[in-house]
């Protein structure tokens, strides 16, 4: 056997071995094992507002910034569709305690795609600017009053105008040079339903891949489905503000899921995405951003949160999962919970014990 052939076979063997090891690393992320007991500082609650979910980013001077949804408790929990706003809180640690700073986005008013509400934010930093992704809706040009919105807060989706509010939900983005604003909103949504999703485009999750493309996951209704099932679609753009092209295959197409958060791990060269499937938080992965599969440690957490005092918090709902990372290392699992007539956000510490 020639030396050249031996060298070639050795290269092939090493490439295959490295690829296999890399794949094992990619699938080895076990967020469940990383979860630590929740402290009181990790519970972000407001006596006047329902708090719902959140997205964390580290800013200047080592401060942490949280963008989250909130709406007045007086409008009931279902008031998110008509009264939600996006607020900004700060902390010295990503696990809290958090202090409300300001409200940054509300419904923009008549004549805009986002005339009613701003909801479910994701904050990102790309190429020297901050991008605040959010969802909003409108009444299709119909006039309305505050009293109308209060009524629609608790109306059935069978009521015509609440149905309009639901189907007009879209994803947009506001851009700023500073984490403290001012925020410049786009004149129209950044993506419309097509392909594997219909009716709506909501609950954005986005990150930049190694190829320079921006990968956006949004939720919509599953087309041609009689049951109430939602799909997750992946869309791609050369710019963080679009235009985004929805790909034909869904991210998750055989399960009713919501609230995806995603990130690209530079060290492992892989995308991860967390989501909730009503009874648990799950984890997906992708090598290229286009094709997704269940991670080995697929189920992250069920609706039972360990507390520092040895007891457990068991919510009725646990949604809006978000993983905060520093240097590609997961630091915090953020989730929104509803328990009884209360809702607030939890910040669960994550530690790598390997």
C-alpha positions in Angstrom: 0.0 0.0 0.0 1.5 3.4 -1.0 2.2 6.1 1.5 -0.2 8.4 -0.4 -3.1 5.9 -0.1 -2.3 5.4 3.6 -2.4 9.2 4.2 -5.7 9.5 2.3 -7.3 6.7 4.4 -6.0 8.2 7.6 -7.6 11.6 6.7 -10.9 9.9 5.9 -10.9 8.0 9.2 -10.0 11.1 11.2 -12.7 13.2 9.5 -15.3 10.5 10.2 -14.2 10.2 13.8 -14.2 13.9 14.5 -17.6 14.2 12.8 -19.0 11.5 15.0 -17.5 13.0 18.2 -18.9 16.4 17.2 -22.4 14.9 16.6 -22.3 13.2 20.0 -21.4 16.6 21.6 -24.2 18.3 19.7 -26.7 15.9 21.1 -25.3 15.7 24.6 -26.7 19.0 25.8 -28.8 18.1 28.8 -30.5 21.2 30.2 -32.6 19.1 32.6 -29.4 18.0 34.5 -28.2 21.6 34.5 -31.3 23.0 36.3 -30.7 24.3 39.8 -33.4 25.1 42.5 -35.2 28.3 42.0 -34.5 31.2 44.5 -36.9 34.0 45.4 -34.8 36.4 43.4 -35.6 34.3 40.3 -39.4 35.0 40.6 -40.4 38.2 38.7 -43.9 39.1 39.7 -45.9 42.4 39.6 -48.9 43.1 41.7 -50.6 45.2 39.1 -49.6 43.4 35.9 -49.5 39.9 34.5 -45.9 39.2 33.6 -45.4 36.8 30.7 -42.1 35.4 29.5 -38.9 37.2 28.7 -35.8 37.6 26.6 -32.4 38.5 28.2 -29.4 40.2 26.8 -26.2 41.5 28.5 -25.5 45.2 28.0 -22.9 47.7 29.0 -21.4 48.0 32.5 -22.3 44.3 33.0 -26.0 45.0 33.4 -28.5 42.5 32.2 -31.6 43.6 30.3 -34.9 41.8 30.2 -37.7 42.4 27.6 -41.0 40.9 28.5 -44.8 41.1 28.0 -47.1 42.6 30.6 -50.7 43.8 30.8 -52.9 45.1 33.6 -54.5 42.4 35.8 -57.7 44.5 35.6 -58.2 43.2 32.0 -58.0 39.5 33.1 -55.4 37.1 31.8 -57.1 36.9 28.4 -56.4 40.6 28.0 -53.0 39.8 26.4 -54.5 39.9 23.0 -55.8 43.5 23.4 -53.7 45.1 26.1 -50.2 43.6 26.2 -47.2 45.9 26.1 -43.4 45.2 26.0 -41.5 46.3 29.1 -37.8 46.6 29.9 -36.3 45.5 33.3 -32.7 45.5 34.5 -30.6 43.3 36.9 -27.1 42.7 38.0 -27.5 39.0 37.3 -29.4 37.0 34.6 -31.2 35.2 37.4 -32.5 38.4 38.9 -33.8 40.1 40.9 -35.3 42.2 38.1 -36.4 45.8 38.4 -38.9 47.4 36.0 -37.3 50.3 34.1 -39.7 51.3 31.3 -42.3 50.3 28.8 -40.7 50.3 25.3 -43.5 49.3 22.9 -47.3 49.5 23.0 -49.9 49.3 20.2 -49.0 52.0 17.7 -52.6 53.1 17.1 -55.0 53.2 14.1 -53.6 52.8 10.7 -50.6 50.6 11.6 -50.2 46.8 11.3 -49.3 46.8 15.1 -52.1 49.2 16.1 -53.2 47.0 19.0 -50.6 45.5 21.5 -47.0 44.5 21.4 -46.3 41.1 22.7 -43.9 38.1 23.1 -40.5 39.9 22.5 -37.1 38.6 21.6 -34.1 40.9 21.9 -31.0 40.3 19.8 -27.8 42.1 18.9 -26.6 41.8 15.3 -23.8 43.8 13.6 -23.8 46.7 16.0 -27.5 47.2 16.5 -30.2 45.9 18.8 -33.3 44.2 17.3 -36.4 43.8 19.3 -38.7 41.2 17.6 -42.3 41.2 18.7 -45.9 40.3 17.6 -48.9 42.6 17.3 -52.3 42.8 15.7 -55.0 45.1 14.4 -58.7 45.2 13.7 -58.4 45.5 9.9 -59.3 49.1 9.7 -62.3 49.0 12.0 -62.8 51.8 14.5 -62.7 50.8 18.2 -62.7 52.2 21.7 -61.0 51.1 24.9 -64.4 49.7 26.0 -64.5 47.6 22.8 -61.0 46.2 23.6 -62.1 45.4 27.2 -65.1 43.5 25.8 -62.9 41.6 23.3 -60.4 40.6 26.0 -62.8 38.0 27.3 -64.9 37.3 24.1 -64.9 34.0 22.4 -62.8 33.5 19.2 -66.2 32.9 17.5 -66.9 36.6 18.1 -66.1 38.3 14.8 -63.8 41.0 16.0 -61.8 38.8 18.3 -61.4 36.4 15.4 -60.1 39.3 13.3 -57.6 40.1 16.1 -56.3 36.6 16.1 -55.9 36.2 12.4 -54.2 39.6 11.9 -51.4 38.7 14.3 -48.0 39.1 12.7 -44.3 39.4 13.6 -42.3 42.6 13.3 -39.1 44.2 14.6 -38.0 47.5 16.1 -34.3 48.6 15.8 -32.1 50.7 18.0 -28.4 51.7 18.3 -28.8 51.5 22.1 -30.3 49.0 24.4 -32.2 51.9 25.9 -33.7 53.0 22.6 -35.2 54.9 20.9 -36.7 52.1 18.9 -37.5 52.5 15.3 -40.3 50.2 14.1 -40.7 48.9 10.6 -43.7 50.0 8.6 -45.0 46.4 8.0 -44.5 42.9 9.4 -41.3 41.1 8.4 -43.0 37.8 7.4 -46.4 36.6 6.2 -47.8 33.0 6.4 -47.0 30.6 3.6 -45.9 27.0 3.1 -46.2 25.0 6.3 -48.0 27.7 8.2 -51.3 29.5 7.6 -53.3 32.4 9.1 -50.7 33.9 11.5 -47.0 34.5 11.9 -46.2 34.8 15.6 -43.7 34.1 18.4 -40.5 34.8 16.6 -37.1 33.1 17.4 -34.0 34.2 15.4 -30.3 33.8 15.2 -27.4 34.2 12.7 -25.8 31.1 11.3 -22.1 30.5 10.4 -23.0 31.1 6.7 -24.2 34.7 7.5 -27.8 33.9 7.0 -30.5 34.8 9.6 -32.8 31.9 10.5 -36.2 32.8 11.8 -38.7 30.4 13.4 -42.3 31.6 13.6 -45.6 29.8 14.5 -48.7 29.6 12.4 -51.7 27.3 12.0 -51.2 24.0 10.3 -52.7 24.2 6.8 -55.6 22.0 5.9 -56.0 20.8 9.4 -59.5 20.6 11.0 -58.1 20.4 14.6 -56.5 23.4 16.3 -52.9 22.5 15.6 -50.0 24.9 15.2 -46.8 24.4 13.1 -43.4 25.9 13.4 -41.9 27.2 10.2 -38.2 28.2 9.4 -37.5 31.2 7.2 -34.2 32.5 5.9 -32.9 36.0 5.1 -29.6 37.8 4.4 -30.7 40.6 6.7 -32.1 40.6 10.3 -35.1 42.7 9.1 -35.8 40.5 6.0 -37.2 39.8 3.5 -37.6 36.3 4.9 -38.3 33.3 2.8 -40.3 30.5 4.5 -38.9 27.0 3.8 -41.3 24.2 2.7 -40.6 21.8 5.6 -41.7 22.7 9.1 -39.4 22.6 12.1 -41.9 20.7 14.1 -44.8 19.4 12.1 -46.3 16.4 14.0 -46.9 18.0 17.4 -48.9 21.1 18.6 -46.1 23.3 19.9 -45.5 26.9 20.8 -43.0 29.6 21.9 -39.8 28.5 20.3 -36.5 30.2 21.3 -33.3 29.3 19.3 -29.6 29.9 19.3 -26.6 29.0 17.3 -23.7 27.4 19.2 -20.5 28.6 17.6 -18.4 26.0 19.5 -20.4 23.0 18.5 -21.5 24.4 15.1 -25.2 23.6 15.7 -28.5 25.3 16.2 -30.6 24.5 19.3 -34.2 25.4 19.9 -36.4 25.1 23.0 -40.2 25.1 22.9 -43.2 24.1 25.0 -45.6 21.3 24.1 -48.2 22.1 26.8 -47.1 19.4 29.3 -43.3 19.8 28.9 -40.4 21.9 27.6 -38.6 20.3 24.7 -35.3 20.7 22.8 -34.6 20.4 19.1 -31.3 20.7 17.1 -30.2 21.3 13.6 -26.8 21.3 11.9 -27.8 23.6 9.0 -30.8 25.6 10.3 -33.0 24.0 7.7 -33.5 20.4 8.9 -34.4 19.8 12.5 -34.6 16.8 14.8 -35.2 16.0 18.4 -32.1 16.3 20.6 -31.1 13.2 22.5 -32.1 14.9 25.8 -35.4 16.0 24.2 -37.6 16.6 27.2 -36.1 19.3 29.4 -38.7 19.9 32.1 -42.2 19.1 33.1 -44.5 21.3 35.1 -42.7 20.9 38.4 -40.1 23.4 39.5 -37.7 22.7 42.4 -37.4 25.5 44.9 -34.4 26.3 47.2 -36.4 25.4 50.3 -36.9 21.9 49.1 -40.5 22.3 48.0 -41.9 22.4 44.5 -43.8 24.9 42.4 -46.4 23.1 40.2 -48.0 25.6 37.8 -51.1 25.1 35.6 -49.2 26.3 32.6 -45.5 26.6 31.8 -44.7 28.3 28.6 -42.4 30.9 26.8 -39.1 29.0 27.4 -35.9 31.0 26.8 -32.3 30.0 27.4 -29.8 32.7 28.2 -26.2 32.0 27.2 -22.8 33.5 27.8 -19.9 32.3 25.6 -22.2 29.5 24.3 -22.8 28.2 27.8 -26.5 28.1 29.0 -26.8 30.1 32.2 -30.6 30.6 32.8 -33.8 28.9 31.7 -36.5 31.5 31.7 -40.2 30.3 31.6 -43.6 32.0 32.0 -46.0 30.3 34.3 -49.7 30.6 35.1 -50.9 29.3 38.5 -54.5 30.0 39.3 -55.3 33.6 38.4 -51.7 34.7 38.6 -48.9 34.7 36.0 -45.2 35.6 36.4 -41.8 34.7 35.1 -39.2 32.4 36.5 -35.4 32.5 36.0 -33.9 29.0 36.7 -30.1 28.8 37.2 -28.3 26.4 34.9 -24.9 24.9 35.8 -22.8 22.5 33.8 -21.8 19.8 36.2 -19.7 17.8 33.7 
